Amino acid sequence: MESYLIDPPADVIQRLDDLLATPKFAADGVLYSGIGDQVAREAAEAIVNAAIAKVRDIIGEPTNSTTVLEIFKAGLQRLDLMDTEDRERAACHIEEIMDCIGLESSQGLLNAFVYGFDVSDLAP
């Protein structure tokens, strides 16, 4: 896994705080129907919020991509999402964190979580 120092934007803490305050896994009124069971939805949201909080705690100091990806990996392993749409939504929430901090790649972590394998492994 390639590791590099993350250079977050100046407003990274505010962006992460805003993301923390945003509801997750709720129906979006368009395509995503959300996690119907409130207890399961709250549990999934708590896991994603914990990942956001952990990233927020370390991003003020020099932080490398591997450290952040390990936080994501630990959180994703705790999610018990059987539905592909819910796994895709979890990956979208991780991508939102990545956007906030300026992390460009999950290095296959999100593909492996959503689809069970890294699609880059298919390339010759």
N, C-alpha and C positions, 0 to 999 in steps of 0.2 A: 504494500500500500504506500503510495507516494505521500510524503508529508511535507507541508509547507506552512510557513507562518501566515496567519490570517491577518489581514489589514482591514479591520472593520470601519464603517463610516462613522463620522463624528457623533451622529445621533443614534448610535446603536442601542444604547440603554433605553431610550424613549421608544424606539421601534419594537424592542423586545417586550417592554411594558405594555405597549398597545396590543401586541400579539397575545400576551398573557390574558388580557381583558376580553379577548374575543371568544365567543362561544365556539365550541368545536363539536363535530359529529352530529349537529342538528340538521334537519332538513333545510335545504337551501331554497326551496320553492320552485326550483327549475328542474334539475335532473336528480340530484342526490336526495334520497328519502330519509337519510339519517339513521342512527341507531335507535330503533324503536323502544327498546327497553331502557328506561331512565337510569336504572342502576348501572347497567353496562355502559351506557353513554357517559355517565359521570365518571366511571372508573377509567374509561379510555381517555377522557378529557384530562383527568388528574395525571395520567402518565405523560401525556404530551406537555402539559403545563409544568410538570417536574423537569422535563428535558429543557424546556425554555428557561426555567429558573436556574438550572445548573449551568447552562451556557451563559446566562446573564452574569452569574457569579464569577466566571473565569474570564470573560471577554475583555475586561478592563486591563488585564495583564497580557503580555505577549502569549499568544495561544496558537498552537499548531493544529492543523486540520485533523490529524490523527486523534488528538484528545477529544475534539468535538464529535468526530465520527464514532468514537467509543461511547460517548454519552447517548448518541442516537441509537446505536446498536443495542445498548442496555435497555433503553426505553421500548424499542420495537420488540425486543424479545419478551417483554412483559405484557404486550398487547395480545389479547385473546380475541382476534377478529376472524371469523370464519368467512364472512362475505367479502368478495373481491372489492366491491365498491367501498366498503369500510377500510380495507387495507389501502386502497388508492387514496382515500381521504386522509388517512394517517400519513401517507407519503407526501401528500400536498402540504400538510401542516409542517412536516420536517423541511420541505422545500421553502416554506415561508420563513422558517428560522434561518435557513441557509441564505436566503435573500437578505434578511436583516443584517447578517454578520459579514456578508461578502464571501461566503464559501461557495466555490464554483461547482464542485462535484461531490456526489456521495460515494464515488468510486465503486459503484455497483451495489451498494448497500440497499438502496431503495428498490431496485429491480429485484434483488434477491428476496426482499421482504414481501413485495406485492405478488411476484410471479413464481417465486421458489427457486429462481436461478438468475444469474447475471447475464443479460442478453449480450453483453460484450464477449462472453465466452463462445457465442455462436459465430463470430467473425473469424474468417480464416487468418 
